[in-house]
Amino acid sequence: MKSRWISILTLASVALLMWMAGSSYAAAQTQDSAQISQLLREAQTYAIQAERDATELESFTHSKLSWQTHAQQLDRIRENVNKLGKLHQQLTDMQEDGSPWQQEAIQQIDPVLREMADVLTTTIQHLSDNRAHIQFPQYQEYARANAELSSKMAHMISDYVAYDKAKSRAEALEKKLEMSKPAETE
């Protein structure tokens, strides 16, 4: 009978330890990941550059620039989208280490990045097949779509980075205020 109680107490202790470990693991997941925050800041840089390049490409459709100039600009956009893709893969690999808002950011970036890559690929292919038709409405629409998607991505990532900075600042101020709080008397 005594060994039975010891077994029950041991099981209860193990269950309690597992519950406590699970609670601390869940608490750890609610903390922001510094690495994810850093990768988001890097992604912001590439997204802003892609936005600038795509906006410039769209402006090219209203000029008499050569198809080669358009191709060079598309190549610049492609480089930034590829860099974003690599960073997004790193973010996806680390997603479970992030806080809920960081996990959401990674999930929100994915479909926009995929659409950016698809539209960019279509634009590059269209230019390759129709070099003499860069002034036509279809190419202009592709260029506009690239600019719109790049802008959407840049603003989205910038908003997440701004949120991260504001949240960190608010947490630092909260800590500072708690430290300077006078001791309560009973």
N, C-alpha and C positions, 0 to 999 in steps of 0.2 A: 504494500500500500504506500509505503514511504517513497519507494522508487517511482511510483506512479505520480505522486505529487511533485517530485523533483522533475519528472519529464514534462508535466503540465507547466510548471514554473519556467523551465528552460524554453519551452515552446512560446510561452507568453513573453519571455524576455527577448527571444529572437524576433517575434512579431513586433514588439515595441521598438527594437533597434531598427528593424526594416522600415517601420512607419516613420521613425525619426530621420533615417537616412533619406527616405523618399521626400520628406518635408524639406530637408535642407537642400536636396537636389532641385526640388521645385522652386525653392527660394532663389537658388543660384541661377536658375533659368530666367528669373524675372529681372536680373541685373543686366545692364547693357554690356555688350561685348566691345571692348576697346578696339579689337582687331576689326570687327564688323564696321564700327564707326569710321575707322581709318580707311577701309576699303570703299565705303560710301563716299568719303571725301575725294578719294582718287577717281571714283566713277563720275563724280560731279564734274571734275576737270575735263574728262573726255566727253561727257555729254554736252557740256557748254561749247567745247570746240566743235563737236559734230553739228550742233545747232548753228553756230556761226558759219561753218562751211556750207551747210545745207541752205541757209538763208542767202548766202552769196551765190550758190548755184542757181537758186530760183531767180535771183536778179540777172544772172547771165542769160536767162531765156528772153530777156527784153533787149538784148544787145546783139551785135553781129560777131561775137567771139567765135573762134573756131571750135570744131567738135573736139579737138585735142585739149583745149582749155577746159571744156566741160569734163572730159575724161580725167584730167588731172584733179579737178575738184572732186569728182566722184571717188577718186582714189583716196583723197584726203579723208573724206567722210567714211569710206570703207575701213581705213586704218583705225579711226576712232571707234567705230562700231565694233570692230574686232577686239580692240582693247577693252571695250565695255563688256563684250562677251566673255573674255578671259576673267575679268574681275567678277562678273556675275557668277561664273562657275565657282570661283573661290568663295563667294558669298553663299552660294547654294550648299557647298560642302560644309560650311560653318554654321548654317542656318540654325541648327538645334542648340548651338551655344549662345544664341542671341536672345534678347528680351522679346516679349511679344510684338512690340512696335517694330523692332529690327526684322523679325521674321516676316511681318506683314510687308515691310518695305521690299524685302527680297522677292516675295511673291508678286508684289505689284509691278516690279521692274520687268519680270520675265515676259509677260505677254506683249508689252510695248517694245521691248528689245527684239523679240521675235518678229514683230510686225515691221520694225525699222529695217531689220536685216532682209526681210522678204521684199519690201518695197525698194530698197536700195539695189538688191540683186536684179529685180525687174527693170529698174531704171538703167543700170549698167548694160543689161542685155539689150534693152530697147536702143540705147545709144550705139551699141556695137552693130546692131542690125540696120539702123537708120541714121547714119552719120550726117546725111545731108538734110535731115528733117528736124533739126533741133529747135526750129522756130514754130513747129506745128503744135497744136493744142494738146495732143496726147503726151508728148514729152514734157510740156509745160506743167501738165497735171501731175506727172511723176515727180518733177522737181518740187512742186508745191507740196505734195504728200510727204516727201523727204523732209522738207522744212517744218511742216506741221508736227510730224512724229518726233523729230529731233527736239523741237521746242517742248513738246509734251514731256519727253524724257528728261530734258535738262531741268524743267520746272519741278517735276516730280522728285527727282533726286535732290535738287536744291532745297525743296521744302523739307525733306527728311533730314538733311544735314542741318538746316536751320532749327528744326525741332530738337535734334540731338543737342545742339549747342544751348538752346534755351532751357532744355530739361536739365542739362549738366549745371548750368548757371543757377537755376532754381534750387537744385539739390545742394549746391555749395552754399547758397545763401541760407537755406534752411538749416544746414549744419552750423553755420556761423551764428545764427540767431539762437539755436539751442545751446551753444557753448556759452554765449554771453548772458543767458537767462539766469537771473538771480536764484539762489537756492530757495526752495519753498520751505516755509516754516509750518510746523504742525500746530 
